[in-house]
Amino acid sequence: MKLYGAGSLEEIKKCDELGVVGILTNPQGFEQYFEGKKTLEEITKAICEITTLPVFIQIHGETTEDIVKKAVSLHKISKQVGFKIIADEKGFFAISILQKMGINCIATTLFTISQAAIAANVGAFGICPFVSRARAIGMDPYDILSTIKKQYMNMENPPQIIAVSMKGIGDVELAIRAGVDAVGMRYPLISDMMHHPLSQKAEQLFAKNWANVKGEDISYLDHMLNLEGIAE
């Protein structure tokens, strides 16, 4: 299961260290992490300076031509730069043009099987179906994701299905069960994926075992030595 990461510059570094396959961005993150102090070009440069991973910068434009022009300009910063483009008519035409130029694009804010079909036909590198947002309006994200996956399996080189807009571990595991190729999220949710109360409890219960292994420093676990039970 592939992971795409997102977050602040420091969080992107952590994502890189954890082995994610790429970095995703969106305008909410631009506003939150850069507070209006950097242009999109400066943001793109800042991210590319701290990672060699593929970086997908979300862009916008009034027309297909506007979107393509912006993408071509930003792609000059680094070949690792690809783009997230809204899954609408002008966006799909832009993706078609850019993919033919060798610039990878992801169709984002994608909600339907029909949009996924168009994304495949224009040669998109990937799609970003929204999970929690779809469920909030009464759609069935599991059915949508699993159906897209089933249809894409009949294609020679389909777009990557990168599930996003996930509010918790439940959304992540739903997407994985549906068979997506990857999940994309900000670092705090990746951090949540690393934890479970029973894992933490096991470390605490192992404390008294470690206490009987000569030379092991368990001072950080001293307060756990009186816990009852065993880890296994």
C-alpha positions in Angstrom: 0.0 0.0 0.0 1.5 3.3 -1.1 1.3 6.5 0.9 1.4 10.1 -0.3 2.2 12.7 2.3 1.3 16.3 2.9 1.9 19.0 5.5 4.2 21.7 6.6 7.8 21.7 5.4 8.9 19.9 8.6 6.1 17.4 8.2 7.0 16.8 4.6 10.5 15.9 5.7 9.0 13.4 8.1 6.9 11.9 5.4 10.0 11.6 3.2 11.8 9.7 6.0 8.9 7.3 6.3 9.1 6.3 2.7 6.0 7.9 1.1 6.1 7.8 -2.7 5.1 11.5 -3.3 3.9 14.8 -1.8 0.4 16.2 -2.3 -0.5 19.8 -1.8 -3.7 21.9 -1.9 -4.6 25.6 -1.4 -5.8 24.9 2.2 -2.3 23.8 3.0 -0.7 26.7 1.2 -2.8 29.1 3.3 -2.2 27.2 6.6 1.5 26.6 6.3 2.7 29.7 4.4 0.2 32.3 5.7 0.1 34.3 2.5 3.9 35.1 2.7 5.0 33.1 -0.4 3.9 32.9 -4.0 3.0 29.6 -5.5 6.4 29.6 -7.3 8.2 30.2 -4.0 6.1 27.4 -2.2 7.0 25.0 -5.0 10.7 25.8 -4.8 10.6 25.5 -1.0 9.1 22.0 -1.1 11.5 20.8 -3.9 14.5 22.0 -1.8 13.7 19.5 1.0 12.7 16.4 -1.0 13.5 14.6 -4.2 10.1 12.9 -4.3 7.5 13.7 -6.9 5.6 16.8 -5.7 2.1 17.5 -7.0 1.2 21.1 -6.8 -2.5 22.0 -7.0 -3.2 24.7 -9.5 -6.2 26.5 -10.9 -7.2 28.7 -13.8 -10.2 30.2 -15.5 -9.6 28.3 -18.7 -7.7 25.2 -19.9 -5.1 27.5 -21.4 -4.6 29.3 -18.1 -4.1 26.0 -16.3 -1.6 24.7 -18.9 0.4 28.0 -18.8 0.7 27.9 -15.1 1.7 24.2 -15.1 4.4 24.7 -17.7 5.8 27.6 -15.8 6.0 25.8 -12.5 7.3 22.6 -14.0 10.4 24.5 -15.1 11.4 24.7 -11.4 12.0 20.9 -11.3 11.1 17.8 -13.3 9.8 16.3 -10.1 6.9 18.8 -10.1 3.5 17.4 -11.3 0.1 18.9 -10.7 -3.3 18.3 -9.1 -6.0 19.7 -11.3 -9.8 20.0 -10.5 -11.8 17.2 -12.2 -14.0 19.4 -14.4 -14.2 20.0 -18.1 -11.4 22.6 -18.4 -9.3 20.5 -16.0 -9.6 17.3 -18.0 -8.6 19.1 -21.2 -5.6 20.6 -19.4 -4.6 17.1 -18.1 -4.8 15.7 -21.6 -2.5 18.4 -22.9 0.0 18.2 -20.0 0.3 14.5 -20.0 1.1 14.5 -23.7 3.9 16.9 -22.7 5.2 14.4 -20.2 4.0 16.3 -17.2 2.2 14.1 -14.7 -1.2 15.3 -13.5 -3.7 14.0 -10.9 -7.4 14.7 -11.3 -8.5 15.9 -7.9 -11.8 16.6 -6.1 -13.1 13.5 -7.9 -16.4 12.0 -6.7 -17.8 9.7 -9.4 -17.1 6.7 -11.5 -17.8 8.8 -14.6 -15.1 11.3 -13.7 -12.7 8.4 -13.2 -13.5 7.2 -16.7 -12.7 10.5 -18.2 -9.5 10.7 -16.2 -8.4 7.4 -17.6 -9.2 8.4 -21.1 -7.2 11.6 -21.0 -4.2 9.6 -19.6 -4.1 11.1 -16.1 -1.2 9.9 -13.9 -3.6 9.6 -11.0 -7.0 10.4 -9.5 -7.8 11.7 -6.0 -11.3 10.5 -5.0 -12.6 12.3 -1.9 -13.7 9.8 0.8 -15.1 11.7 3.8 -16.6 14.5 1.7 -18.4 11.9 -0.5 -19.8 10.1 2.5 -21.0 13.4 4.1 -23.3 14.0 1.1 -24.8 10.5 1.2 -22.5 8.8 -1.4 -21.0 5.4 -0.8 -17.2 5.9 -1.1 -16.4 2.1 -0.7 -18.7 1.3 -3.7 -17.2 4.1 -5.8 -13.6 3.2 -5.0 -14.0 -0.5 -5.5 -15.9 -0.1 -8.8 -13.2 2.3 -10.2 -10.6 -0.2 -9.1 -12.4 -3.1 -10.8 -12.8 -1.1 -14.1 -9.2 0.2 -14.0 -7.9 -3.4 -13.7 -9.0 -4.0 -17.3 -6.8 -1.2 -18.5 -3.1 -1.5 -19.5 -1.9 1.7 -17.8 -4.7 3.1 -15.6 -4.3 6.2 -13.4 -3.2 5.6 -9.8 -6.2 5.7 -7.4 -5.0 7.9 -4.6 -7.8 8.2 -2.0 -7.8 11.5 -0.1 -10.1 13.6 2.1 -9.9 11.2 5.0 -10.8 12.3 8.5 -9.5 9.3 10.5 -8.2 5.8 10.5 -11.7 4.4 9.6 -11.6 6.3 6.3 -8.0 5.1 5.6 -8.9 1.5 6.2 -12.1 1.8 4.1 -10.1 3.0 1.2 -7.5 0.2 1.6 -10.3 -2.4 1.8 -11.8 -0.9 -1.4 -8.5 -1.7 -3.2 -7.1 1.7 -3.9 -3.5 2.0 -5.1 -2.5 4.6 -2.5 -3.8 6.9 0.2 -2.8 10.5 0.6 -3.0 12.5 3.8 -1.3 15.1 6.0 1.3 13.9 8.5 -0.9 14.0 11.6 -3.1 11.2 10.2 0.0 9.3 9.1 1.1 9.6 12.7 -2.2 8.2 13.9 -1.7 5.2 11.6 1.4 4.3 13.6 -0.4 3.9 16.9 -2.8 1.6 18.7 -3.5 1.5 22.4 -2.7 -2.2 22.6 0.8 -1.6 21.1 1.5 1.1 23.7 0.2 -1.2 26.4 2.4 -4.0 25.2 5.5 -1.8 25.5 4.5 -0.9 29.0 4.0 -4.5 30.0 7.3 -5.6 28.5 9.0 -3.2 31.0 9.3 -5.8 33.8 10.8 -8.3 31.3 13.3 -5.8 30.1 14.2 -5.2 33.8 15.6 -8.7 33.9 17.8 -8.3 30.9 21.3 -7.4 32.0 22.6 -4.1 30.7 19.2 -2.7 29.4 18.4 0.9 30.4 14.7 1.0 31.0 14.6 4.2 33.1 12.1 5.6 30.7 9.8 2.7 31.7 10.3 2.7 35.4 6.8 3.9 36.1 5.4 0.9 34.3 7.1 -1.8 36.3 4.1 -2.4 38.6 1.6 -3.0 35.8 -0.3 -6.3 36.0 -0.5 -8.6 33.0 1.7 -9.9 30.2 2.4 -8.4 26.7 1.6 -11.5 24.7 
